[in-house]
Amino acid sequence: NWNPSNYSIDELFKATLVVLELAILEQRAQILGGICIIDLAGISLQHAWHVTPTIAKMMVELLVTSFPIRTHAIHIINESWIFDIMFAFFRPLLDERMREK
C-alpha cells in the first residue's frame, strides 16, 4: 500500500524498521526467527524508480546481516515483471545462502 508520491522510500524504510523492532520483542521471534512475506500487488514502475542500488543494499543488509533476527525464508507473492527489474538490483547483493532462501 505504499504510495511513493505521499511517502518517501526513507519513510517506508523507517516504518519497516519500527515494525521489525516491535516483532523482535516477541520471545518466539527471538528464538525461532521469522519468515518474510512481501506482497507486490499493485506495484508499478513508479515504485521501481525508488529502489536504487543503494536502497537495495540497505534492504539486503537489514534482512541478512544487520538486524538480530534469523530470516528462514523470503516469500514474494503477486510478483510481476516489474519485480524482475527490481530483483536485478538485489540478486548480486545476496550471498549463496540467501539466494537459496
C-alpha positions in Angstrom: 0.0 0.0 0.0 3.0 2.3 -0.3 2.2 5.4 -2.4 5.6 6.9 -3.4 4.1 10.3 -4.1 2.9 10.5 -0.4 5.8 8.8 1.4 9.5 8.6 0.5 11.4 5.4 0.5 13.2 6.6 3.6 9.9 6.8 5.5 8.9 3.4 4.3 12.3 2.0 5.4 11.9 3.6 8.8 8.4 2.3 9.2 9.6 -1.2 8.3 12.3 -0.9 10.9 9.8 0.0 13.6 7.6 -3.0 12.8 10.7 -5.3 12.9 11.7 -3.7 16.3 8.2 -4.5 17.6 8.3 -8.0 16.2 11.7 -8.8 17.9 10.1 -8.0 21.3 8.2 -11.3 20.9 10.2 -14.0 22.6 9.2 -16.6 20.0 10.7 -14.4 17.3 13.9 -14.0 19.2 14.3 -17.8 19.4 12.8 -19.1 16.2 13.4 -16.2 13.8 10.9 -15.4 11.1 9.7 -15.7 7.5 9.5 -12.6 5.3 6.4 -12.3 3.1 6.4 -9.5 0.6 3.1 -8.8 -1.3 3.8 -6.9 -4.5 0.1 -6.5 -5.6 -0.2 -3.1 -7.2 3.5 -2.5 -7.7 4.3 -0.1 -10.6 7.2 1.5 -12.3 6.8 4.4 -10.0 7.7 2.1 -7.1 10.6 0.6 -9.0 12.2 4.0 -9.7 12.7 4.5 -5.9 14.5 1.2 -5.4 18.1 2.3 -6.3 21.1 0.1 -5.8 21.8 2.0 -2.5 18.3 1.3 -1.2 18.6 -2.4 -2.4 21.8 -2.7 -0.5 20.3 -1.2 2.7 17.3 -3.6 2.4 19.5 -6.7 2.0 21.8 -5.6 4.8 18.7 -5.2 7.1 17.3 -8.6 6.3 20.6 -10.5 6.1 23.3 -9.0 8.4 22.2 -6.0 10.4 19.0 -7.0 12.2 19.3 -9.5 15.0 16.7 -12.0 13.8 17.1 -15.1 11.7 15.4 -15.0 8.4 14.4 -18.5 7.4 12.7 -17.7 4.1 11.5 -14.8 1.9 8.3 -15.3 0.0 7.3 -12.9 -2.8 3.6 -13.0 -3.8 1.8 -11.3 -6.6 5.1 -10.8 -8.4 5.1 -9.1 -11.8 7.6 -8.3 -14.5 8.5 -5.1 -12.5 9.8 -7.3 -9.7 12.2 -8.9 -12.1 13.7 -5.5 -12.9 13.9 -4.6 -9.2 15.4 -8.0 -8.3 18.2 -7.4 -10.7 19.5 -4.9 -8.2 19.1 -7.3 -5.2 20.5 -10.5 -6.6 24.2 -9.6 -6.7 24.0 -8.4 -3.1 22.7 -11.7 -1.8 25.1 -14.4 -0.7 24.5 -18.0 -1.8 22.6 -18.9 1.4 20.2 -16.1 1.0 19.6 -16.8 -2.7 18.5 -20.3 -1.8 16.1 -18.9 0.8 
